[in-house]
């Protein structure tokens, strides 16, 4: 079976993902572009194909349609409206839930059996809707979750301590949104708890900066996309190469009937296993709050029959 990836939504995020894929050794054989702006993606496919002479990967890139989902291993969804300045991720909910209903229906009509990877905001709710509309097994529906927030966290800690971001063991968990939080009690560097290196005020500043990053970038340049593009590539390669990478993706939490981010083992089955890291009392309260925020939004949609 070919490693075929269908990308639905080829705006800033979708194309940053596509471009990042071409810049890395990935096992993607075919990349299919779908968007309502058909003219634009013809141009995007041409532009991407012109990278191949210098790309480390050999990928067949073309504009496609929903029939392509039939034998796809991954459908990545980055379609939908973006946050306007001052708009929260949750404000997008009504616009994007309608878009998702039609997208998921079109994918499933074509007998898709692979893994959904969702990037559209509000992320946890869109991941949940993908699961419900598709009726696939929960392990096959993944949201990028707090992978981006965790990347931002690692970057900021690394700047503060002058340590490579890859050597920092720390996670942002919960909602990909304002109620997200850092599980500081388990964060460590070289098996040494992070509180040996950072004091309370430094941790608070880093956590606030992580949470505000998207707002800050949107205010300055209108949208964020390179970071999430790299996160989506990392999740894609965990799936296609069956890597068992631990990533804080959003996936179904059976107990609470929400999709939410905790570290999880990601491989060719999708989310192989969610890892519930031990949290202290304060962090447990924050996780409960995050679950409530996501649940409230889902209930809002249920009330308006969306
Ligand atoms: P964008 O406006 O640049 O791109 C969205 C694309 O979706 C457009 O090309 C549009 O034509 C397409 N589209 C709209 N409706 C469609 C449909 N029914 N079928 C197919 N395509 C459709 O927006 P963007 O900056 O790429 O952001 C996309 C989403 O990603 C937003 O919801 C944004 O908030 C989210 N985002 C998520 C993260 C994350 O960490 N998960 C980070 C950044 C942005």
Boltz pocket constraint, residues with backbone or C-beta under 6 A from the ligand:
constraints:
  - pocket:
      binder: B
      contacts: [[A, 8], [A, 9], [A, 10], [A, 11], [A, 12], [A, 13], [A, 14], [A, 34], [A, 35], [A, 36], [A, 37], [A, 78], [A, 79], [A, 80], [A, 81], [A, 82], [A, 83], [A, 92], [A, 99], [A, 102], [A, 103], [A, 118], [A, 119], [A, 120], [A, 121], [A, 122], [A, 123], [A, 144], [A, 145], [A, 148], [A, 176], [A, 223], [A, 224], [A, 225], [A, 228]]
      max_distance: 6.0
